[in-house]
Amino acid sequence: MNGAYEVGAVALRAQQRALETHANNVANINTPGFKRSEVQFSEIVSARLDPITENERLSRQSTAQNGGVRMVTRMMLSDHGELQTTNSPLDLAIDGAGFIELIGANGESLLWRGGRLEIDRDGYLAAQGLPTLRAMIAVPEDALSLRIGTDGRVEAEFEQGETLEIGQIMLVRAESDQDLVALGSGQYRLTDNARTIDAMPGEDGIGTIRQGMVEQSNVEMTEAMVEMLVLQRAYAASAQVIQTADQVASITNSLSR
């Protein structure tokens, strides 16, 4: 096959995936705690060597024999969104690095950037519509409200102003953003052999907890729209490469007759 066809097709696939990534960012611009994904392209000069491992073989599926472009996405987890005050006692945000640990199915550890809390049917604090907090904080039935300090201490308030400390929310931080897999709804799963740091909020470089606030997404609309326009132009240019190659092939075929 003509190398221009291969290079153009690989570029089209990469740019299509990039457009889908940016479209997903824009669609979640109002999703609390959403972390945008950035697109990175790398030029492939040649892909003629036979893959040595299965991972190498899979990574080269989007690469043409004569070269082309490869696209990878990277979640911008360390780029935090703006904190918005809601004054709701069940809204929770993390000011800085770190995640709240949840208990997933079969005891799996999940990480959460915060949002709306609720009390599950067993009386424990949980992320709204999501699993229970790993801290397993039981809320007394007669509690009137909850107070959560910046250090993660949770107190229940009762009639006549009485308070009782009922638990401690710790924060978890992965050593690398690459150790996290996004699951949607603000949840993340740790990869195998991922290393984490557990600490009380405000210690060891981990952020603090803010009650009555939510973290906005870190998507910048203007920047995202500009990047989508650039990608659309690049997509059109790649399509033009294939069209030109087709025209040259047609001319060559007519001359051979």
Contacts in CASP RR format, 6 or more apart in sequence:
PFRMAT RR
TARGET T0000
AUTHOR 0000-0000-0000
METHOD contacts of the structure
MODEL  1
MNGAYEVGAVALRAQQRALETHANNVANINTPGFKRSEVQFSEIVSARLD
PITENERLSRQSTAQNGGVRMVTRMMLSDHGELQTTNSPLDLAIDGAGFI
ELIGANGESLLWRGGRLEIDRDGYLAAQGLPTLRAMIAVPEDALSLRIGT
DGRVEAEFEQGETLEIGQIMLVRAESDQDLVALGSGQYRLTDNARTIDAM
PGEDGIGTIRQGMVEQSNVEMTEAMVEMLVLQRAYAASAQVIQTADQVAS
ITNSLSR
2 245 0 8 1.000
2 249 0 8 1.000
3 64 0 8 1.000
3 65 0 8 1.000
3 66 0 8 1.000
3 245 0 8 1.000
4 241 0 8 1.000
4 242 0 8 1.000
4 244 0 8 1.000
4 245 0 8 1.000
4 248 0 8 1.000
5 242 0 8 1.000
5 245 0 8 1.000
6 64 0 8 1.000
6 65 0 8 1.000
6 66 0 8 1.000
6 67 0 8 1.000
6 68 0 8 1.000
7 64 0 8 1.000
7 66 0 8 1.000
7 67 0 8 1.000
7 68 0 8 1.000
7 241 0 8 1.000
8 64 0 8 1.000
8 68 0 8 1.000
8 238 0 8 1.000
8 241 0 8 1.000
8 242 0 8 1.000
9 64 0 8 1.000
9 242 0 8 1.000
10 44 0 8 1.000
10 62 0 8 1.000
10 63 0 8 1.000
10 64 0 8 1.000
10 67 0 8 1.000
10 68 0 8 1.000
10 69 0 8 1.000
11 68 0 8 1.000
11 69 0 8 1.000
11 234 0 8 1.000
11 238 0 8 1.000
11 241 0 8 1.000
12 235 0 8 1.000
12 238 0 8 1.000
12 239 0 8 1.000
12 242 0 8 1.000
13 62 0 8 1.000
14 41 0 8 1.000
14 62 0 8 1.000
14 69 0 8 1.000
14 70 0 8 1.000
14 71 0 8 1.000
15 71 0 8 1.000
15 231 0 8 1.000
15 234 0 8 1.000
15 235 0 8 1.000
15 238 0 8 1.000
16 235 0 8 1.000
17 71 0 8 1.000
17 73 0 8 1.000
18 39 0 8 1.000
18 41 0 8 1.000
18 71 0 8 1.000
18 231 0 8 1.000
19 228 0 8 1.000
19 231 0 8 1.000
19 232 0 8 1.000
19 235 0 8 1.000
21 37 0 8 1.000
21 39 0 8 1.000
21 73 0 8 1.000
22 39 0 8 1.000
22 224 0 8 1.000
22 227 0 8 1.000
22 228 0 8 1.000
22 231 0 8 1.000
23 228 0 8 1.000
24 37 0 8 1.000
25 36 0 8 1.000
25 37 0 8 1.000
25 219 0 8 1.000
25 224 0 8 1.000
26 219 0 8 1.000
26 221 0 8 1.000
26 224 0 8 1.000
26 225 0 8 1.000
26 228 0 8 1.000
28 34 0 8 1.000
28 36 0 8 1.000
28 217 0 8 1.000
28 219 0 8 1.000
29 217 0 8 1.000
29 219 0 8 1.000
29 221 0 8 1.000
29 224 0 8 1.000
30 216 0 8 1.000
30 217 0 8 1.000
31 186 0 8 1.000
31 217 0 8 1.000
32 114 0 8 1.000
32 115 0 8 1.000
32 214 0 8 1.000
32 215 0 8 1.000
32 216 0 8 1.000
32 217 0 8 1.000
33 81 0 8 1.000
33 113 0 8 1.000
33 114 0 8 1.000
33 115 0 8 1.000
33 186 0 8 1.000
33 214 0 8 1.000
33 215 0 8 1.000
33 216 0 8 1.000
33 217 0 8 1.000
33 218 0 8 1.000
34 186 0 8 1.000
34 217 0 8 1.000
34 218 0 8 1.000
34 219 0 8 1.000
35 75 0 8 1.000
35 76 0 8 1.000
35 77 0 8 1.000
35 79 0 8 1.000
35 113 0 8 1.000
35 182 0 8 1.000
35 217 0 8 1.000
35 218 0 8 1.000
36 75 0 8 1.000
36 76 0 8 1.000
36 79 0 8 1.000
36 217 0 8 1.000
36 218 0 8 1.000
36 219 0 8 1.000
36 224 0 8 1.000
37 73 0 8 1.000
37 74 0 8 1.000
37 75 0 8 1.000
37 76 0 8 1.000
38 73 0 8 1.000
38 74 0 8 1.000
38 75 0 8 1.000
38 76 0 8 1.000
39 71 0 8 1.000
39 72 0 8 1.000
39 73 0 8 1.000
39 227 0 8 1.000
39 231 0 8 1.000
40 71 0 8 1.000
40 72 0 8 1.000
40 73 0 8 1.000
40 74 0 8 1.000
41 69 0 8 1.000
41 70 0 8 1.000
41 71 0 8 1.000
42 69 0 8 1.000
42 70 0 8 1.000
42 71 0 8 1.000
42 72 0 8 1.000
43 68 0 8 1.000
43 69 0 8 1.000
44 63 0 8 1.000
44 64 0 8 1.000
44 67 0 8 1.000
44 68 0 8 1.000
44 69 0 8 1.000
44 70 0 8 1.000
45 67 0 8 1.000
46 66 0 8 1.000
46 67 0 8 1.000
47 60 0 8 1.000
47 63 0 8 1.000
47 64 0 8 1.000
47 65 0 8 1.000
47 66 0 8 1.000
47 67 0 8 1.000
47 68 0 8 1.000
48 65 0 8 1.000
51 57 0 8 1.000
51 60 0 8 1.000
59 70 0 8 1.000
62 70 0 8 1.000
62 71 0 8 1.000
63 70 0 8 1.000
74 177 0 8 1.000
75 177 0 8 1.000
75 180 0 8 1.000
75 182 0 8 1.000
76 218 0 8 1.000
77 177 0 8 1.000
77 180 0 8 1.000
78 97 0 8 1.000
78 177 0 8 1.000
79 218 0 8 1.000
80 95 0 8 1.000
80 96 0 8 1.000
80 97 0 8 1.000
80 215 0 8 1.000
80 218 0 8 1.000
81 215 0 8 1.000
81 216 0 8 1.000
81 217 0 8 1.000
81 218 0 8 1.000
82 215 0 8 1.000
82 216 0 8 1.000
83 93 0 8 1.000
83 95 0 8 1.000
83 210 0 8 1.000
83 213 0 8 1.000
83 214 0 8 1.000
83 215 0 8 1.000
83 216 0 8 1.000
84 213 0 8 1.000
84 214 0 8 1.000
84 215 0 8 1.000
84 216 0 8 1.000
85 212 0 8 1.000
85 213 0 8 1.000
86 212 0 8 1.000
86 213 0 8 1.000
86 214 0 8 1.000
87 212 0 8 1.000
88 116 0 8 1.000
88 212 0 8 1.000
89 145 0 8 1.000
89 146 0 8 1.000
89 147 0 8 1.000
89 148 0 8 1.000
89 211 0 8 1.000
89 212 0 8 1.000
90 116 0 8 1.000
90 117 0 8 1.000
90 118 0 8 1.000
90 128 0 8 1.000
90 146 0 8 1.000
90 212 0 8 1.000
91 115 0 8 1.000
91 116 0 8 1.000
91 117 0 8 1.000
91 211 0 8 1.000
91 212 0 8 1.000
91 213 0 8 1.000
91 214 0 8 1.000
92 100 0 8 1.000
92 114 0 8 1.000
92 115 0 8 1.000
92 116 0 8 1.000
92 117 0 8 1.000
92 148 0 8 1.000
92 209 0 8 1.000
92 210 0 8 1.000
92 211 0 8 1.000
92 212 0 8 1.000
92 213 0 8 1.000
92 214 0 8 1.000
93 114 0 8 1.000
93 115 0 8 1.000
93 209 0 8 1.000
93 210 0 8 1.000
93 212 0 8 1.000
93 213 0 8 1.000
93 214 0 8 1.000
93 215 0 8 1.000
94 100 0 8 1.000
94 113 0 8 1.000
94 114 0 8 1.000
94 171 0 8 1.000
94 201 0 8 1.000
94 207 0 8 1.000
94 208 0 8 1.000
94 209 0 8 1.000
94 210 0 8 1.000
94 215 0 8 1.000
95 150 0 8 1.000
95 207 0 8 1.000
95 208 0 8 1.000
95 209 0 8 1.000
95 210 0 8 1.000
96 206 0 8 1.000
96 207 0 8 1.000
96 208 0 8 1.000
97 173 0 8 1.000
97 205 0 8 1.000
97 206 0 8 1.000
97 207 0 8 1.000
98 113 0 8 1.000
98 171 0 8 1.000
98 172 0 8 1.000
98 173 0 8 1.000
98 206 0 8 1.000
98 207 0 8 1.000
99 111 0 8 1.000
99 112 0 8 1.000
99 113 0 8 1.000
99 171 0 8 1.000
99 172 0 8 1.000
99 173 0 8 1.000
99 174 0 8 1.000
99 188 0 8 1.000
100 111 0 8 1.000
100 112 0 8 1.000
100 113 0 8 1.000
100 114 0 8 1.000
100 127 0 8 1.000
100 133 0 8 1.000
100 134 0 8 1.000
100 169 0 8 1.000
100 171 0 8 1.000
100 172 0 8 1.000
101 109 0 8 1.000
101 110 0 8 1.000
101 111 0 8 1.000
101 112 0 8 1.000
101 133 0 8 1.000
101 134 0 8 1.000
101 135 0 8 1.000
101 170 0 8 1.000
101 172 0 8 1.000
102 109 0 8 1.000
102 110 0 8 1.000
102 111 0 8 1.000
102 112 0 8 1.000
102 126 0 8 1.000
102 127 0 8 1.000
102 130 0 8 1.000
102 131 0 8 1.000
102 132 0 8 1.000
102 133 0 8 1.000
102 134 0 8 1.000
102 187 0 8 1.000
103 109 0 8 1.000
103 110 0 8 1.000
103 131 0 8 1.000
103 132 0 8 1.000
103 133 0 8 1.000
103 134 0 8 1.000
103 136 0 8 1.000
104 110 0 8 1.000
104 131 0 8 1.000
105 131 0 8 1.000
108 189 0 8 1.000
109 134 0 8 1.000
109 189 0 8 1.000
109 190 0 8 1.000
110 130 0 8 1.000
110 131 0 8 1.000
110 183 0 8 1.000
110 187 0 8 1.000
110 188 0 8 1.000
110 189 0 8 1.000
111 172 0 8 1.000
111 174 0 8 1.000
111 180 0 8 1.000
111 187 0 8 1.000
111 188 0 8 1.000
111 189 0 8 1.000
111 190 0 8 1.000
112 127 0 8 1.000
112 130 0 8 1.000
112 186 0 8 1.000
112 187 0 8 1.000
112 188 0 8 1.000
113 186 0 8 1.000
113 215 0 8 1.000
114 127 0 8 1.000
114 186 0 8 1.000
114 214 0 8 1.000
114 215 0 8 1.000
115 127 0 8 1.000
115 128 0 8 1.000
115 214 0 8 1.000
115 215 0 8 1.000
116 127 0 8 1.000
116 128 0 8 1.000
116 214 0 8 1.000
117 125 0 8 1.000
117 126 0 8 1.000
117 127 0 8 1.000
117 128 0 8 1.000
118 125 0 8 1.000
118 126 0 8 1.000
118 127 0 8 1.000
118 128 0 8 1.000
118 129 0 8 1.000
119 125 0 8 1.000
119 126 0 8 1.000
119 139 0 8 1.000
120 126 0 8 1.000
120 132 0 8 1.000
122 132 0 8 1.000
123 138 0 8 1.000
123 139 0 8 1.000
123 141 0 8 1.000
124 132 0 8 1.000
124 133 0 8 1.000
124 136 0 8 1.000
124 137 0 8 1.000
124 138 0 8 1.000
124 139 0 8 1.000
125 132 0 8 1.000
125 133 0 8 1.000
125 135 0 8 1.000
125 137 0 8 1.000
125 139 0 8 1.000
125 154 0 8 1.000
126 132 0 8 1.000
126 133 0 8 1.000
127 133 0 8 1.000
129 185 0 8 1.000
130 185 0 8 1.000
130 187 0 8 1.000
133 169 0 8 1.000
134 170 0 8 1.000
135 167 0 8 1.000
135 168 0 8 1.000
135 169 0 8 1.000
135 170 0 8 1.000
137 154 0 8 1.000
137 166 0 8 1.000
137 167 0 8 1.000
137 169 0 8 1.000
138 166 0 8 1.000
139 146 0 8 1.000
139 156 0 8 1.000
139 166 0 8 1.000
140 156 0 8 1.000
140 158 0 8 1.000
140 164 0 8 1.000
140 166 0 8 1.000
142 158 0 8 1.000
142 159 0 8 1.000
143 156 0 8 1.000
143 157 0 8 1.000
143 158 0 8 1.000
144 157 0 8 1.000
144 158 0 8 1.000
144 159 0 8 1.000
145 156 0 8 1.000
145 157 0 8 1.000
146 154 0 8 1.000
146 155 0 8 1.000
146 156 0 8 1.000
146 157 0 8 1.000
147 154 0 8 1.000
147 155 0 8 1.000
147 156 0 8 1.000
147 157 0 8 1.000
147 163 0 8 1.000
147 211 0 8 1.000
148 154 0 8 1.000
148 155 0 8 1.000
148 169 0 8 1.000
148 209 0 8 1.000
148 211 0 8 1.000
149 155 0 8 1.000
149 209 0 8 1.000
149 211 0 8 1.000
150 201 0 8 1.000
150 202 0 8 1.000
150 208 0 8 1.000
150 209 0 8 1.000
150 210 0 8 1.000
151 200 0 8 1.000
151 201 0 8 1.000
151 202 0 8 1.000
151 208 0 8 1.000
151 209 0 8 1.000
152 168 0 8 1.000
152 169 0 8 1.000
152 170 0 8 1.000
152 200 0 8 1.000
152 201 0 8 1.000
152 209 0 8 1.000
153 165 0 8 1.000
153 167 0 8 1.000
153 168 0 8 1.000
153 169 0 8 1.000
154 165 0 8 1.000
154 166 0 8 1.000
154 167 0 8 1.000
154 168 0 8 1.000
154 169 0 8 1.000
155 163 0 8 1.000
155 164 0 8 1.000
155 165 0 8 1.000
155 166 0 8 1.000
156 163 0 8 1.000
156 164 0 8 1.000
156 166 0 8 1.000
157 163 0 8 1.000
158 164 0 8 1.000
168 200 0 8 1.000
169 201 0 8 1.000
169 209 0 8 1.000
170 198 0 8 1.000
170 199 0 8 1.000
170 200 0 8 1.000
170 201 0 8 1.000
171 198 0 8 1.000
171 199 0 8 1.000
171 200 0 8 1.000
171 201 0 8 1.000
171 206 0 8 1.000
171 207 0 8 1.000
171 209 0 8 1.000
172 196 0 8 1.000
172 197 0 8 1.000
172 198 0 8 1.000
173 196 0 8 1.000
173 197 0 8 1.000
173 199 0 8 1.000
173 205 0 8 1.000
173 206 0 8 1.000
174 180 0 8 1.000
174 190 0 8 1.000
174 194 0 8 1.000
174 195 0 8 1.000
174 196 0 8 1.000
174 197 0 8 1.000
175 194 0 8 1.000
175 195 0 8 1.000
175 196 0 8 1.000
175 197 0 8 1.000
176 194 0 8 1.000
178 191 0 8 1.000
179 190 0 8 1.000
179 191 0 8 1.000
179 194 0 8 1.000
179 195 0 8 1.000
179 196 0 8 1.000
180 188 0 8 1.000
180 189 0 8 1.000
180 190 0 8 1.000
180 191 0 8 1.000
180 194 0 8 1.000
181 188 0 8 1.000
181 189 0 8 1.000
181 190 0 8 1.000
181 191 0 8 1.000
182 188 0 8 1.000
183 189 0 8 1.000
190 196 0 8 1.000
197 204 0 8 1.000
197 206 0 8 1.000
199 205 0 8 1.000
199 206 0 8 1.000
200 206 0 8 1.000
201 207 0 8 1.000
201 208 0 8 1.000
201 209 0 8 1.000
202 208 0 8 1.000
END
